[in-house]
């Protein structure tokens, strides 16, 4: 399995001002409000978002992803690796010679789920993946394009983690574990993911 993020969260959607306020409340000191400091805070937020998303399999801010598989895990329905999935943009088959064929949208459908969205067949099974080839699924996932659409506990976890990254700017690699409070906030969002195709070909 190969998962590629095609789009990144827009800078304007990152809660930089909220993080600045969070840091002020925690330390009594507010970071200087300038372009350089804002860029640094945005970087800490992106890192915190990436960590929370990796631990939960949930996409906080909506983006488009590309999933490549050498086989379906189950031709009766392929779980998608991220939730909540909003739409499937396209499904394409690539054969061993590199020839790409788009799978008609009438042959598949998205079954939304906050934990385990599935690309399901419109009929009895998904189209067979060419031997020696692969299938590419482009899909959009996320809670929304603005920060106020992110569930409160996940948003708070990001704030706490971004603040930790800010405080540990001289990070030496010794504090790899999530802070306990962050782990507790994201625990209910964790999901067991089984996504690869059959026979270890993904």
Buried (B, 14 or more C-beta within 10 A) or exposed (E): BEBEBEEEBEEEBBBBEBBBEBBEEEEEEEBEEEEEBBEBBBBBBBBBBBBBBEBBBBBBBBBBBBBBBBBBBBBEBBBBBBBBBBEBBEBBBBBEEEEEEEBEEEEBEBEEBEBBBBBBBEEEBBBEBBEEBBBBBBBBBBBBEEBEBBBEBBBBBBBBBBBBBBEEEEEEEEEEEBBEEBEEBBEEBEBEBEBBBBEEEB
